[in-house]
């Protein structure tokens, strides 16, 4: 792992990424961590990824050149307490390490705060949308207890907070945080986005989709994602009768899919809605290749990886303003509307009226935007400049706002 640091430092440092779940149970956060870790290694730094072990850990873990420490959970999974993780990190973290905490409200973040205070090492916290207003209204009791016990102190004492967009930074300030904030988006690996896979499996398994246009939902099947709004809008505009099918791709959480199936039946749109289950890796890219567009009707997002991956794949996007990606609409690559049935209906009407040529043009604009600003090499380089600044080895980056 020898190499030259992106900021020109002679000695490599160690960057320690700490989160809760390292697998698909962590949603879109673990892929971000693995990508950042790869960029850290490319820049010539030692990298350690730490979190919780679960039933998907072995299959989903993607360390490559990074070292990994995972601890088993004792007690409620919602808390994420792990004595094994505590023991492993207690004797591992050094004063010159850079701790980067991903996600909040669970024990690994509390442990990172303790280690930072004990060793004096610098600490960055990326909430990944977990301080968004909608998110804060969910599970209020748990978050209130966690905030009182450890999280509010952790957030206030972090050396830097990481926001994925300017809106998320504003929400940090509304929460009362005055720390420096680095505004850096997520990135995408263009090499993976360009990797083609022949979609024979989809055609063979779902012959009813042959010849139909496909609008793809690619995210967790969760109440915050706004699927009931999309279903009601779908029924209102008669999207299914206009030769469109909706593919719902993602893991079922909180048994939300059961209610959605019932709603689809009540709205008489069942034959146009296809619940495909979760998809990862090559299978996920296959869905992106075969779709004619992506929709994300979410009520709250930090910065959606699904939207970014769709743009990289050259897909036009319909999304809500709550997805916090106005740059995509400004570039002419997306239609963004307010969350809710009315907004989604208006956006869906616009989207369905587009010609094939207009959709291709939108997709090409999104791809060009990603190439300019959202590659992992660019994102990783910006994050390295933040680490250097915190370690007093470089100037304050332009992306950092002081409190």
Secondary structure as UniProt FT lines:
FT   TURN            6..7
FT   STRAND          14..21
FT   HELIX           24..26
FT   TURN            27..28
FT   HELIX           29..42
FT   TURN            43..44
FT   STRAND          46..53
FT   TURN            55..56
FT   HELIX           57..60
FT   TURN            64..65
FT   STRAND          67..72
FT   TURN            77..80
FT   HELIX           83..90
FT   TURN            91..92
FT   TURN            95..96
FT   STRAND          98..102
FT   HELIX           107..119
FT   STRAND          122..126
FT   TURN            128..131
FT   HELIX           133..137
FT   TURN            138..139
FT   HELIX           140..146
FT   HELIX           147..151
FT   HELIX           152..157
FT   STRAND          160..163
FT   HELIX           166..174
FT   TURN            175..176
FT   STRAND          181..183
FT   HELIX           190..193
FT   HELIX           200..205
FT   HELIX           207..209
FT   TURN            210..211
FT   STRAND          213..218
FT   HELIX           223..225
FT   HELIX           227..237
FT   HELIX           239..242
FT   STRAND          244..249
FT   TURN            254..255
FT   HELIX           256..266
FT   TURN            267..268
FT   HELIX           270..272
FT   STRAND          273..277
FT   HELIX           281..290
FT   STRAND          293..296
FT   HELIX           305..312
FT   TURN            313..314
FT   STRAND          317..320
FT   HELIX           321..323
FT   HELIX           326..330
FT   TURN            331..332
FT   STRAND          334..337
FT   HELIX           341..352
FT   HELIX           356..373
FT   HELIX           376..390
FT   TURN            391..392
FT   TURN            398..399
FT   STRAND          400..401
//
